[in-house]
Amino acid sequence: MTVDAVIEVEHLSVKRGGHVVLPDLSLTIERGSVVGLLGPSGGGKSTAIRSIVGVQRIESGTVTVLGLPAGHPELRHRVGYTTQSPSIYADLSVRDNVRYFARILGVANHREAADRAIETVDLTDHANRHARELSGGQLSRASLAAALVGDPEVLVLDEPTVGLDPVLRRDLWDMFRALADAGRTLLVSSHVMDEAVRCDRLLLLRSGRLIADDTLPDLLARTGAADAEGAFLALVEAGVS
Amino acid sequence: MNPGRTLSTAARVLRQIRSDKRTIALMFGLPIVLIGLLAWVYADTGLFDQFGAALLGTFPLVVMFVVTSVAALRERTSGTLERLLSTPLGKADFILGYAVAFSLMAIVQGALVSWFAIVVCGLDVAGPTWLLVVVVMLSGLLGMALGLFASGFAQTEFQAVQFMPATVLPQFLLCGLLVPRDRMPAVLEAISNVLPLSYSVDAAKEVSVSADPAVASDFLIVGAWIIGALVLGSLTLRRRTP
């Protein structure tokens, strides 16, 4: 284990509903980086993320986050998590949602912190609207704000950019970059391959197996592909597993 | 457990209820309408004074059960529970937050429906009126606690709603309203002796006939059921799920 490994997964095996989703997953994520967990849906991304957050029952293997076993009580305010479908309260306003999570996370000055997080995801104009009135993209941003409000050291985000317009997607990735530059570590899953360019490192997951763990330039050089999508196809066709 | 987290959870649940005006109207209006209907049905029989108090406690039980179990189930199915349990929020904070929020609702509901039965419908109560209000509130709390527990076994809202007749109707049949408990077959009497609604009905009957009602043991048993159901409810919460 390197000194700077924030997330360390070793021989993780997970079964869900009787079949193996992750047969044997190992990966390491370093501090201060934005790592993209990319792959088709159904490939095991959410299961891997749930295991790292410590909400997934696992068969075997170890998952270590910030030197502690995943799901350790001490990690609960150091790791921010957004689920794939935006998990906030539809019958509360955006502001009430984020304030509630701020209070649960024990954030000092929770009102100001909530307003800042809402501003970060560009929802200030909608802060007083009920979550059920928001569009899909606004919902996932509200959900993200509820994770950002605790200023966690590690952010594990399951498909945070689904359904967002390109401008907003760019802004969010800029924000992820700024957070990483400030020493935070981000694991961001996506099934949109072109988001690969925004990541320091890529983990390509297909059928529960990691088919690549590389930087984009190295990946392109190795496969001779023009983009991440092409690299993914090249790896699948070459039968790498 | 952490009082701040418990109370912010309670405040959040109350805020959610507040945004649903129709549910509030049903929670507070339905028991009142039912008691009014009952008083009307019994208008010329004198039976309202005999059964009114005992039935008073069963309506809040039903309403609180349904509302609480569906609210808690929604939390499980929407992903917010998974998210909450990845934060420092304790399971006890979660359950107690719900309990505090719905207890407040049960108290308001119990006070309203008791006031309506006594003042508007003219229910004659031999014992102190406030004691009847306590009985009705306890029964609402019992519905809340059983609903929270039952929600742990429901995967869909259809199931959650059907747990209501499954848990409440057998208790209603055995609670002594239809046939006095000591005149039931021995097996059924034994079963009714462990069910909580029996004791809340006993307490209501006692308050309605006695000027100095002895209800302490009834309250203790109902209270123990409430606490037990809340504890069991918190055991159905899992930080790790398959």
Chai-1 contact restraints between the chains, C-beta under 6 A:
chainA,res_idxA,chainB,res_idxB,connection_type,confidence,min_distance_angstrom,max_distance_angstrom,comment,restraint_id
A,V53,B,S86,contact,1.0,0.0,6.0,A-B,restraint_1
A,V55,B,E82,contact,1.0,0.0,6.0,A-B,restraint_2
A,V55,B,S86,contact,1.0,0.0,6.0,A-B,restraint_3
A,V55,B,R240,contact,1.0,0.0,6.0,A-B,restraint_4
A,R57,B,R240,contact,1.0,0.0,6.0,A-B,restraint_5
A,R57,B,P242,contact,1.0,0.0,6.0,A-B,restraint_6
A,R76,B,T87,contact,1.0,0.0,6.0,A-B,restraint_7
A,R76,B,P88,contact,1.0,0.0,6.0,A-B,restraint_8
A,H77,B,P88,contact,1.0,0.0,6.0,A-B,restraint_9
A,Y81,B,S86,contact,1.0,0.0,6.0,A-B,restraint_10
A,T83,B,G79,contact,1.0,0.0,6.0,A-B,restraint_11
A,T83,B,R83,contact,1.0,0.0,6.0,A-B,restraint_12
A,S85,B,G79,contact,1.0,0.0,6.0,A-B,restraint_13
A,S87,B,G79,contact,1.0,0.0,6.0,A-B,restraint_14
A,S87,B,T80,contact,1.0,0.0,6.0,A-B,restraint_15
A,S87,B,R83,contact,1.0,0.0,6.0,A-B,restraint_16
A,D91,B,Q16,contact,1.0,0.0,6.0,A-B,restraint_17
A,D91,B,S19,contact,1.0,0.0,6.0,A-B,restraint_18
A,L92,B,R15,contact,1.0,0.0,6.0,A-B,restraint_19
A,D96,B,R15,contact,1.0,0.0,6.0,A-B,restraint_20
A,Y100,B,R12,contact,1.0,0.0,6.0,A-B,restraint_21
A,R103,B,S8,contact,1.0,0.0,6.0,A-B,restraint_22
A,I104,B,R5,contact,1.0,0.0,6.0,A-B,restraint_23
A,I104,B,T87,contact,1.0,0.0,6.0,A-B,restraint_24
A,I104,B,L89,contact,1.0,0.0,6.0,A-B,restraint_25
A,L105,B,T87,contact,1.0,0.0,6.0,A-B,restraint_26
